[in-house]
Amino acid sequence: MLPYKRSQRVANQIQREVSEIVMNRIKAPGLGFITITDVEVSDDLKHAKIFFSVLKDEDRKPTEEALKHSASFVRGELGRRMKLRSVPEIRFIYDESIGYGNNIERLIKKINEGE
């Protein structure tokens, strides 16, 4: 079994903290119902990719813009909440996998209805 890397522990902590920050601290217009689905942190802990999804497709672009403009605020909040020497640079990325999964599910349902 592979050891649990520090970057994975930091990623899990960032995911919890960012979820809480987005839900309770960001009051940006255009921010839809958002879920932080995953966080990837580089091994040197300098960069973090934060993946998110939204409930409705039409909320994607306004939510992306709101998160992009809030990134420095979120990073500052992470700095106050986490005990790290330096807080990683963060980048929000839309998680395509949920839409992809929904599309596959819709196609399977369509095939089953045709039989």
C-alpha positions in Angstrom: 0.0 0.0 0.0 1.3 3.4 -0.9 1.9 5.9 1.9 -0.7 8.7 2.2 1.2 11.7 0.8 1.2 15.1 2.6 -0.2 16.8 -0.6 -3.2 14.5 -0.4 -3.8 15.4 3.2 -3.5 19.1 2.4 -5.8 18.7 -0.6 -8.5 17.1 1.6 -8.2 19.9 4.1 -8.4 22.6 1.4 -11.5 20.9 0.0 -13.3 21.1 3.3 -12.2 24.6 4.0 -13.0 26.0 0.5 -16.4 24.3 0.6 -17.2 26.1 3.9 -15.7 29.4 2.6 -17.8 29.3 -0.6 -21.0 28.4 1.3 -20.7 30.9 4.1 -18.3 33.7 3.2 -18.5 34.6 -0.5 -21.5 36.8 -1.4 -20.7 37.3 -5.1 -23.5 37.9 -7.5 -23.9 35.1 -10.1 -22.6 32.4 -7.7 -24.9 29.4 -8.3 -25.4 26.3 -6.2 -21.8 25.0 -6.2 -20.1 21.8 -5.0 -16.4 21.5 -4.6 -15.8 18.1 -6.1 -12.1 17.6 -5.8 -8.8 19.3 -5.1 -5.4 18.5 -6.5 -2.3 19.9 -4.8 1.2 19.7 -6.3 3.8 17.7 -4.4 5.6 20.9 -3.5 2.3 22.4 -2.1 2.7 25.5 -4.3 -0.3 25.0 -6.6 -3.8 23.8 -6.0 -6.5 23.0 -8.6 -10.0 23.2 -7.1 -12.6 21.4 -9.1 -16.3 22.5 -8.8 -19.6 21.7 -10.3 -22.9 23.6 -10.4 -26.5 22.4 -10.2 -27.7 24.0 -13.5 -25.6 24.4 -16.7 -26.7 28.0 -17.1 -25.0 28.9 -13.8 -21.6 27.6 -15.0 -20.2 30.8 -16.6 -21.4 33.3 -13.9 -20.1 30.9 -11.2 -16.7 30.5 -12.9 -16.4 34.3 -13.1 -17.4 34.8 -9.4 -14.9 32.2 -8.3 -12.1 33.6 -10.4 -12.7 37.1 -8.9 -12.9 35.5 -5.4 -9.7 33.4 -5.7 -7.5 35.8 -3.8 -10.1 36.2 -1.0 -10.4 32.4 -0.7 -6.6 32.0 -0.6 -6.4 34.6 2.2 -9.1 32.7 4.1 -7.2 29.5 3.7 -4.0 31.2 5.0 -5.9 32.2 8.2 -7.5 28.7 8.7 -4.6 26.3 7.8 -1.2 25.9 9.4 1.0 26.0 6.3 4.3 27.8 5.7 2.9 29.1 2.4 -0.6 28.8 1.0 -0.8 27.3 -2.5 -1.8 29.4 -5.5 -5.3 28.3 -6.3 -7.1 27.9 -9.6 -10.8 27.0 -9.9 -11.6 24.5 -12.7 -15.1 23.4 -13.8 -15.5 19.6 -13.2 -16.6 18.1 -16.5 -17.0 14.6 -15.1 -20.4 15.1 -13.6 -21.9 16.3 -16.9 -20.2 13.5 -18.7 -21.7 10.9 -16.3 -25.1 12.5 -16.7 -24.8 12.2 -20.5 -23.8 8.5 -20.3 -26.7 7.8 -17.9 -29.1 9.6 -20.3 -27.8 7.5 -23.3 -28.1 4.2 -21.4 -31.7 5.1 -20.4 -32.4 5.9 -24.1 -31.0 2.6 -25.2 -33.0 0.7 -22.6 -36.2 2.4 -23.6 -35.6 1.5 -27.2 -35.5 -2.3 -26.4 
